[in-house]
Amino acid sequence: MALHATRDLSIIGAGPAGLFALFYAGMRGASAQILDALPQPGGQLAALYPEKFIFDVAGFPKVLAKDLVAALTAQAGQFGQPIHCGQRVVALEEADGLLTLVTETDRFPSRAVIIAAGIGAFSPRKLPQPCAEPWYGRGIDPVVLEPQAYAGKHVVIIGGGDSAFDWAHQLQGIAASIALVHRTDRFRAHQATVDQVMTAAAEGRVAVHTFHELAEVHAEVHPEGERIVALELKDTKAKTTRRVPCDVVLPMLGFVSDLGPLGDWGLTLEKDEIVVDQTMATGRPGLWAAGDITTYPGKLKLIATGFAEASMAVNQAVHWIYPEKKVNPGHSSNLAVFGQKDD
Ligand SMILES: Cc1cc2nc3c(=O)[nH]c(=O)nc-3n(C[C@H](O)[C@H](O)[C@H](O)COP(=O)(O)OP(=O)(O)OC[C@H]3O[C@@H](n4cnc5c(N)ncnc54)[C@H](O)[C@@H]3O)c2cc1C
């Protein structure tokens, strides 16, 4: 197991709260690092909705989720502190005044820990049909990262929520054809997007198959290998089947999240969220929390609140590690760390 150098702070989660915490740690002169289970930073923004605009981040009239992640990563990156991706925290050990986060391969000792684990380690909910399993990663894409990857393709979207309808809307004009398959005629998506897709359906730009579910995946062997060419859909009411052309399946069935080991760390939990006080303290010495993972009266699960919580958590932790450093960071516009003279 690789043992990393001891740092002041280890941050669990590279979502917006964790990235901003990493920036704040650098600004306060604390050595820090992030550990995230996912292959890239950004948390929900990168994994669930990179191509969506966000309208309620202060200072941005609108910003693409992936662009906000890039800006947060650049802001945090100016202090050269590491973001360790692909590192799922599986345990916390405490000895000799240090807290050590343990992943499957590495150990990360630090003086304090900020938990910015969002909704926990999450993964897309899989299609229940066994016929789908062999095609994950080679024709079934549970997350859309780059819409242009579907240019000229026959796309079948399975689901009835926001993501299903958003992509049924956004892939028009890119994909060769779009079919949206849902097992009922009740949708959990924003009504305005449902209306847009239904209008497109009436105009023949999208096919909407309600009361249908996946029955079979049809594939053919091509020079580049075997690939999906069509899906067999079962009409759950009429008990008939229909075949639709398909190059790519996008199952948009939501995500399963797992608090994992965090639940065993002696923290006070309410519905899988960590109860914190007004200083973002968890109650366990050395552990603070920020972002979607926290709860307190009046909590809002928003990026804006996550930023504020991250700054509070880091400033408290820095003061706890180095009592001579004040909790109050002062104004960044005055700080020597940014080359300002009035520090
Ligand atoms: C479709 C959609 C649209 C949204 N639109 C908006 C919006 O317009 N405005 C807004 O304010 N909010 C919006 N949100 C909510 C917003 O994305 C969240 O509030 C925000 O992502 C929370 O940030 P976070 O840093 O707390 O957690 P997350 O973004 O969830 O990041 C947590 C990170 O922790 C990692 N992690 C968890 N457990 C472990 C572990 N054991 N080991 C290692 N890593 C771990 C995860 O992999 C993840 O990367 C939206 C959410 C969705 C799903």
Ligand as a Chemical Component Dictionary entry (heavy atoms), coordinates in Angstrom:
data_LIG
# 
_chem_comp.id                   LIG 
_chem_comp.type                 NON-POLYMER 
_chem_comp.pdbx_formal_charge   0 
_chem_comp.three_letter_code    LIG 
# 
loop_
_chem_comp_atom.comp_id 
_chem_comp_atom.atom_id 
_chem_comp_atom.alt_atom_id 
_chem_comp_atom.type_symbol 
_chem_comp_atom.charge 
_chem_comp_atom.model_Cartn_x 
_chem_comp_atom.model_Cartn_y 
_chem_comp_atom.model_Cartn_z 
_chem_comp_atom.pdbx_ordinal 
LIG C1  C1  C 0 -29.174 17.140 -12.734 1  
LIG C2  C2  C 0 -28.754 18.059 -11.595 2  
LIG C3  C3  C 0 -28.822 19.428 -11.769 3  
LIG C4  C4  C 0 -28.433 20.284 -10.723 4  
LIG N1  N1  N 0 -28.520 21.639 -10.909 5  
LIG C5  C5  C 0 -28.111 22.472 -9.907  6  
LIG C6  C6  C 0 -28.215 23.881 -10.064 7  
LIG O1  O1  O 0 -28.661 24.390 -11.103 8  
LIG N2  N2  N 0 -27.786 24.676 -9.025  9  
LIG C7  C7  C 0 -27.280 24.166 -7.840  10 
LIG O2  O2  O 0 -26.907 24.922 -6.950  11 
LIG N3  N3  N 0 -27.226 22.801 -7.671  12 
LIG C8  C8  C 0 -27.629 21.960 -8.656  13 
LIG N4  N4  N 0 -27.576 20.610 -8.473  14 
LIG C9  C9  C 0 -27.087 20.111 -7.164  15 
LIG C10 C10 C 0 -25.563 20.205 -7.085  16 
LIG O3  O3  O 0 -24.972 19.491 -8.151  17 
LIG C11 C11 C 0 -25.070 19.653 -5.756  18 
LIG O4  O4  O 0 -25.629 20.452 -4.718  19 
LIG C12 C12 C 0 -23.560 19.678 -5.676  20 
LIG O5  O5  O 0 -22.978 18.851 -6.662  21 
LIG C13 C13 C 0 -23.094 19.197 -4.297  22 
LIG O6  O6  O 0 -21.696 19.314 -4.282  23 
LIG P1  P1  P 0 -20.800 18.473 -3.272  24 
LIG O7  O7  O 0 -19.400 18.889 -3.520  25 
LIG O8  O8  O 0 -21.361 18.588 -1.908  26 
LIG O9  O9  O 0 -21.027 16.935 -3.671  27 
LIG P2  P2  P 0 -20.920 16.135 -5.044  28 
LIG O10 O10 O 0 -21.007 17.003 -6.216  29 
LIG O11 O11 O 0 -21.919 15.030 -4.902  30 
LIG O12 O12 O 0 -19.454 15.515 -4.992  31 
LIG C14 C14 C 0 -19.128 14.575 -3.998  32 
LIG C15 C15 C 0 -17.939 13.767 -4.462  33 
LIG O13 O13 O 0 -17.540 12.918 -3.375  34 
LIG C16 C16 C 0 -17.091 11.703 -3.907  35 
LIG N5  N5  N 0 -17.172 10.657 -2.876  36 
LIG C17 C17 C 0 -18.250 10.285 -2.159  37 
LIG N6  N6  N 0 -17.926 9.289  -1.309  38 
LIG C18 C18 C 0 -16.623 9.025  -1.516  39 
LIG C19 C19 C 0 -15.696 8.098  -0.963  40 
LIG N7  N7  N 0 -16.050 7.200  -0.021  41 
LIG N8  N8  N 0 -14.407 8.111  -1.403  42 
LIG C20 C20 C 0 -14.014 8.996  -2.371  43 
LIG N9  N9  N 0 -14.853 9.879  -2.943  44 
LIG C21 C21 C 0 -16.125 9.905  -2.509  45 
LIG C22 C22 C 0 -18.029 11.427 -5.062  46 
LIG O14 O14 O 0 -17.418 10.541 -5.995  47 
LIG C23 C23 C 0 -18.226 12.844 -5.633  48 
LIG O15 O15 O 0 -17.342 13.121 -6.686  49 
LIG C24 C24 C 0 -27.961 19.744 -9.489  50 
LIG C25 C25 C 0 -27.881 18.343 -9.323  51 
LIG C26 C26 C 0 -28.271 17.505 -10.361 52 
LIG C27 C27 C 0 -28.188 16.014 -10.162 53 
# 
loop_
_chem_comp_bond.comp_id 
_chem_comp_bond.atom_id_1 
_chem_comp_bond.atom_id_2 
_chem_comp_bond.value_order 
_chem_comp_bond.pdbx_ordinal 
LIG C1  C2  SING 1  
LIG C2  C3  SING 2  
LIG C2  C26 DOUB 3  
LIG C3  C4  DOUB 4  
LIG C4  N1  SING 5  
LIG C4  C24 SING 6  
LIG N1  C5  DOUB 7  
LIG C5  C6  SING 8  
LIG C5  C8  SING 9  
LIG C6  O1  DOUB 10 
LIG C6  N2  SING 11 
LIG N2  C7  SING 12 
LIG C7  O2  DOUB 13 
LIG C7  N3  SING 14 
LIG N3  C8  DOUB 15 
LIG C8  N4  SING 16 
LIG N4  C9  SING 17 
LIG N4  C24 SING 18 
LIG C9  C10 SING 19 
LIG C10 O3  SING 20 
LIG C10 C11 SING 21 
LIG C11 O4  SING 22 
LIG C11 C12 SING 23 
LIG C12 O5  SING 24 
LIG C12 C13 SING 25 
LIG C13 O6  SING 26 
LIG O6  P1  SING 27 
LIG P1  O7  DOUB 28 
LIG P1  O8  SING 29 
LIG P1  O9  SING 30 
LIG O9  P2  SING 31 
LIG P2  O10 DOUB 32 
LIG P2  O11 SING 33 
LIG P2  O12 SING 34 
LIG O12 C14 SING 35 
LIG C14 C15 SING 36 
LIG C15 O13 SING 37 
LIG C15 C23 SING 38 
LIG O13 C16 SING 39 
LIG C16 N5  SING 40 
LIG C16 C22 SING 41 
LIG N5  C17 SING 42 
LIG N5  C21 SING 43 
LIG C17 N6  DOUB 44 
LIG N6  C18 SING 45 
LIG C18 C19 SING 46 
LIG C18 C21 DOUB 47 
LIG C19 N7  SING 48 
LIG C19 N8  DOUB 49 
LIG N8  C20 SING 50 
LIG C20 N9  DOUB 51 
LIG N9  C21 SING 52 
LIG C22 O14 SING 53 
LIG C22 C23 SING 54 
LIG C23 O15 SING 55 
LIG C24 C25 DOUB 56 
LIG C25 C26 SING 57 
LIG C26 C27 SING 58 
# 
